[in-house]
Amino acid sequence: MATSPFLTALGDLFQTDLVPGIEDRLEKVDRTYREVVSSKEEIKQDEITKDYKVIHTFVTSLAGAIRPAAITGPNMLTGTGSTQMISAHDSYPGVGDIPLPGLESRYITMAKQRGNITLNLNMLRANQLRTVGDYPALVLQKTADMLAHYRAVSWYLDDSAGVVTLDLTGSGATVAVTGNVVTCTGVTATGTVLAAGIGPKRRLQTGMQYDVWKTDESTCYTTRGWAMLTSNVDMYSHASINLYFQSAVDAAEFYTAQGADGGGDFDVNLVPYGALPTRTSDGTNTSILPCGFQWWMRATGTLFGAFGDLDVTTYGSLFKSYIVTVSAGLTETLLNSYIRTFEEATGVELDTIVMTPGARQALLNLANIDTSSGLVRIQRHNEAQNLQLGWEDLGYTYNGKTYRIFTSVYLKAGQVVIMKCNDGNLVRYKPPRVPGTDAMVSGMVPDIEWLGKKFYDSIWMPSTAPGGGRTDGIEAPFDLVVQHAAKEVRGVLLGSVTEA
């Protein structure tokens, strides 16, 4: 179907960058995700089956048989002054005694997301104002930022998909409702509404849509729509946040369930909208977001969560990671011990360490005050002291191998991850796209399939009202089918690391 000149012109408009008329104040996507994941992932299509599963086949055992044998043969007779061979043959291991290589296949299902972008005449009219700048380009850029943030967040989540936990049971926590807006205020003791050690504050972004779940996943309070973070949150204290519920009925029911007395009765998780799709009440929901490292770095449970089919305990020698509850600050001695234990057990060499800024700061503090750590604070060589505060680089070397160290504000508090990222170990799987759905759109990931390109030769298509009538808007619906995995899933995952 031929596209209109208007849609073509609008498509060209979206190729431009954000103009200087507007200053971007949103946080950039996690640096560690960009440098460790996106830059290291290989992109593959040839291992995907027709039912959108990725197959990995592993060799699980050695093969062949070998036995000790007498160098002189089995029938050497030695007497006084004589040696005699008796005519008999030495035997080899029988074919019934010879093991062959074992094979095991693991399956990972692809993850699919659907999105949309929209514009209407009022937006295009405002685009003519100098103070607004290039609003269509801004819409596209912020959609690209949303996708980047969404993908980075999903990389750090486990399959319960909780982005952050709101602490609504502590002394002083309050919950209020006005129409569609629910205001959650933090507990007196900490001055924050975010539960300590659960979800990093940077996972929250204004404009993101969430489901609101009890922390045990027994009840969802957004069954009629979504909840969206709307207020400009104080990124230092998080004393309160405002959630706009798409359904005022959902907002009222959530407020009533919390006791309707101004105080909170239970904690809740903010979960990416639709990530726990079945809304069951038995606490067995698992996320359908694209996989992150915590989906495959496991000591128990199902490898790759809802997307996998192998029990980690059954195939421990192939897939079991080394999971440790530290309950102390990270030290060089502990790092040496954990990596040695892992390498001796698996023979796998890891290469990347990711930790929270708090865990890194605790490690740096130890280097500054604890001479027993073996780190030297100041070097003197018969010359005047030259002291510069701060630090420039933090590295780690084990047995001659240098590990890269990254920090992430998206990582769960108290976690340190040691994994293999190099040598093509991280893979992004995507199926072949539907012909005619590709478009090079500035800022968007190339994996996206645009529905409009298939029928209108533009990412844009006219919007219709629920009854089928025309509207004054256009939309750009798209599909994103992708999955993340690691070939070598085993690594070291440290929890409850003391932070500074």
N, C-alpha and C positions, 0 to 999 in steps of 0.2 A: 504494500500500500504506500503510495507516495505521501510524503510529508508536506506540510504547509510551509511557505516561506517564513512564517512567524516562528514555528517550532525549530526550523533550521537556524534562524538567527539567534534564538534563545539558546540553542545548543552551543553555538559559537561563543555566546556570552559566558557560558560556564567554563570555557577553557581558560579564562583570565584568572590572574591572581587577585588576592584581596587588595583593594586600592587603599591609599594612605588615609582616606577619609574616616576609617574606623580602626581603632586600636584593639588588637586581640588580647584579652586579659585572662583567658582560660589557661589552665595548666597543660603543659605538653605531655605527650604520652610517655610512659615509663622508659627511661634511657636503657635500662638493662634489657627490657623486652626488645627494644629496637636493635641493640648491639649484640645480644646473646642469641635471641631467637630468630628475629626476622633476617638478620644478616647471615645466619648459619644454616638456615633451613634449605634442604634440597627440595625441589618440587618434582613430584612424580605422578604419573597417570597410569603406568603400565601394570601396576599391581592391584588395580581396582576391578572387582567383578561386576557382573551385570546387576546384582542386587545391592550395589554400592557398599561393598565390604572390601577392606584391604586384607590381603592374606600374607602373613609372614610364616615361613616354614623354617624350623630350627632342627639341627642335628642334636640329639639328646644323649648319645653314647658313643663309645669307641667301637672298633670292630677288630676281628681277627683273634687268634689265640696263639700263645707261645708257652713252651714248657722247658724246664732245665733238662739237659741230656748229657750222658757221659761222653767225654771227649774221645774215649777209646772204643766206644760202641757198647752195646748191651751184653755181648757174649764173649768177652775177652777172658780166657782162662790162663792164669799165670801159675806155673809150678816152679819147682827148683830147677833152675837152669833152662827153663823152656817157657815159651808163650805160644798159645794156640788160639786161633779164631774159629768159632763154631759157626756154621752156615745158618745165620738167622738175620732177619732184617730189623733195624731200629724203626719204630713207628712214629708217625706224626700225629698231632691232635686230629681226632676224627671230625668229620663234617658236622656231626651232631653236637660237637663241643665248641663250635665257633660262633660267637655272637656277631650280629650284623648291626650297622648303625641304626639307631632309633630316630624317628622323625616325629615332630609335633608341630602342628599349625595353630597359629593364633589369628583371630579375626577381629578387625576393628571396623565398626560401621561409620560411615560418613555422617557429618553433622550438617544440617541445613538451616539457614536463617533466611527470612524474607523481610525486606525493607521497602521504604518508599520515601520520596521527596515530593514536596508540593509547593506551588506558587499560585497566587491569584492576582486579579487586576489591581487590587489595592496595594499589594507588594510591588508590582511593576510601576504603579503610579508613584509610590514613595521613592522608587529607584531614580526618579528624575531629580530629586532634591540633592543638592550638594552635600548636605550634612549627613546623608544616609550612605553615600558612597555606592559601590556596586553591590546592591543587596542580593541579586541572584547568585553572584559569585560567593558572597558570604554564606548563603544558605548551603551551597555545595561544600564549602570548606568546613563548616561546622558539622555537616553530616559526615564528612570524611574523618574529622576529629572524633566524632561519636563512635564510628566504627573502629578506629584505632584504639580508643579507650576501652571499648567493649571487648575487643580481642585480647588486649593486655590484661584486663581484669580476669577474663576467663582462664588465661594461662596460669594465674596464681591461685585459683580457687580449687577446692576439692569438689567432689560430686554432690555435696549438699548445697553448693552454690551460694552460700551466704556471703554477701559483699561486706557488710558490717552488721554488728549486733547492737541494737539500741537497749541500753540499760534502763529499764522502766520499773524495776522492783526495789531499787535502793532507796534509802531515806532521802526524801526531798524531790524525787522524780515526779513530774506532773504530766498529765495528758489533757489537752483541751481540744474542742472541735468547734469550728464555725463554718457551717455549710459543708463544702467539700474539703476544707483545709483542717488538718490535724496538726497541732503543735505539740512536740515532745520536748520537754525540758529536762536537763540533766540532774543527776543525783547531787546532794549537798556535799558529800565527802570529796568528790573529784571535780565537781563543776562541769562535767561533760556528760552528754547523753550517749556517747559511744562506750560500749563495754570494754574494759581494759583488756588488752592482749588478744582481741578477737579480729577486728578488721581495721586495717590502716585507714586513716582519714582521707588520704588522697584517692582511695577507691571511689569516694563520693564525688559526683559532678552534678552541678545544677543542670536540670533538663533531662537527666537519665530517668528512665521508667523502671519501676520495680514492682515486684510482688511483696506483700507483707505477710510473713509466716511466723507462727510461734517457733521458738528455737528447736523444739522437738519435732517439728514438721507435722504436728497433729492437726493444725487448722491454718487455712489461708484466709486472709481478710481482704483480698482483692479478687473475689470470684466474679465480679461484674465488670472488671476493667483493671486499670493499673493505678499505681501511686507514683507521683513524680516529685522529686526534690525541687522546690521552687524558690526557697529563700537563699540569699547570699550568706552562706554559713560562715561563722567565724572560724577560720581554719586553725586558730591557735587553741581555742577553748572548746568549741563545739558545745556551748552551753545549751543550745536548743536548735532544732531543725523544724521546718515546715514541710509537710507532705500533702500535696494536692491529690486527692482521690478522684479518679475519673467518675466514680459513682458516689454521690452523697449518701446513699444507703450503706455502702461499704464503710464510709467514714463514720457514720453514726453507729454501725454495728461494732466497729473496732473500739470506739470510745466506750460503748456500753459494756463490752467484754472486759475492758480494762478497769471496770468498777464504777464508772460514771461518777466518781467522787473527787476527781481532780488528781488522784494519785494512780500510779501504774500498778498492775497486779502481775504482769508477766513480761519477760523480755521477748523481743522479736528480731528476726533476721530480715534485712532488705536483700532480696534476691532478684537478679535480672529478670525482667518481665518474661514469663513463659518458660523460664529455664527448668522449672519443676512442673511439667505439663499436666500431670494427671490429677493434681490437687486432691490426692488421697488423704485419708485421715488416720493412717496407720503408721506414719513415720518412715515409710519405706521408699519415698520418692528419691530418684537420682536424677541429676542434672543432664540436660541434653545440649549444653554448651559445648563448643569444640574443646577437646582435651587439653589440659595443662599437665605440668610435670607431676602433680600430686595424684593424677589418675593412674600413672604407671609406676611411680616410686612407692611401692607398698610392700608390707610384710605379711598382710592377710587380705582377704576379700577378693573381689573380681578385678583382674587386670583391665584397665580402661573403663571401669565402672559400667554404666548402662550401655556402653558401646562395645564391651568385650565379652568373652565367653570362657576365659580360663581362670581357675582358682589358683591364686598365688601360692597358697600353702601346698597344694598338690604338686606344683611344679617349682618348688622353692629353689632348686639348683639353677633354674633357668631365669627366673623372674623376680626373686625375692630381694628387696633392698634392705639395707642396714638402717633400721629406724631406732633412734636413741633419744630418750628423755634425759636431758643433761642436768637441768636444775642447778646450774652454776654458770659463771661467766666463761666465755670461750678463751682458751689459752693455746699457745703453740704446742704444748705438751698434749693437750686433748686432741688437737687436730692430727698430730702425728699418730696418736693411738687409734683414732677412728679410721683414718685412711689406711694404716697398716692392717688393722683387722679386716677391713673390706678387701684390700688387695690380696691378702693371704687366702681369704675364703673364695674369691672369685677369679683372681688373675686378671681383672679388668683395671686398666689405668684411667682414672678420671682426669679432668683438666680444668674445671671451672667451679668457683665457689661464689655463691650468692648469699648475702646476708642482709639483715636490716641495718639501717644507719645506727640504731641503738646498740646492736651487737658489735658493729665495727668500732663505735666509740668506746665501748667497754674494753675491747681488745687494745685499742690505742692507749687508754688510761693505764692498763696493766703494764704496757711497755714503758710508760713514763715513771711509774712509781714502784715497780717490783723488780729489783735487780736480780732476783732468783729466776726470772723468766729468760735470762740469757741475752736480753736485748740491751744495747748500750745507748744511753741518752745523749751523752756529750763525749766527743773525742778531742783529746788535747795532745799536741805534738810539739811541746816546748815553744808554743806560740800563744799569742793573745786569743782568748776565747771568742769565737764567732757564733753567736747563738741566735737562731731565728725560730720564732714560735710557729706552731701549727705543724702541718705535715704535708708532704708532697705526693707520696705514693705508698701504697700498701700492697705488698706481694707475699707470696708463700712458695717455698720450694720444698719438695719431699723427694728424697732419694735422687736428687739431681734433676727432677722434673718440676718445671715452674707452672704453677696454677694461676690463672687469672682470677682476681677478686673483684666482684661487682657488688653494689648495694642497690636495694630496691625499696621504695616507699610503698609498694603494692604488696610486698611479702608480709605474711602474717607475723605478728609480733612474736619474738622469741625463736624464730626459725632460722636455720642455716642449711643451705642446700649445696651438696657437692655432687656434681653430675658430669657426664660426658657430653660435650657439645661439638667438638671438632670431628674431623674425618667424616663429615656427612652423617653424623649420628641422628641429628634432628631432621625430621622430614615433614613437609607439608603436602598432603595429598589433596588433589582436586580432580574431579572427573573432567573429561573433555566437555567443553561448553556446547550449548545448543548453537548450531550455526546461525550466524547473523545477530547474535546477542552481545557481541563485544563492542566496546567503545572506549577510547582513550580519554578518560575524564580526569582532569587535574585533581590530584590529591586522593583519588579513589584507588583502592587495591585492584589489580588487574583481574582478580578472580571473579569479580562481579559479572553477572549476566543480566542485561537490561532488557526487560520485556518490550519496551517501546521500540528498540532497534529492530526487533523481529518483524514488527508490523507497520512502523511509521518512519523508519530510516532515521530516527532520532531517539534519544533516551526519553523524550517527552511524549505524552499522549494526553488527549482531553480527559478531564475528570467528569464523572457522572454522579448524579445525586442517587440516594438509596432507591428512589422510585424509577430510576432510569433516565431522568431528564438531564439536560446539559447544565453545567455550572460555569462560573467565570474563572475556573481554575484549570490547571494542568498538573499532571503528576508524573513521576518517574519511578515506577515499581521495579524492584530488582530482586534476584536470588543470589545467595552466597552459599555455595556447597564446598565445604573444606573440612579437613581433619588434620590434627597435629599428632605426631607420634615420635617415639625414639626407637631406633633399632636395638640398641643396648639400653634396656629400661632400668637396670640396676644402678643404684647410687647410694649416697649417704644422706639421710634426712634427719637433722637434729632439731629437737623441740625443747621448749622451756629453757632456752638460753637466756641468761640474765643480761639485761640491757642497761646501759648507762643512762 
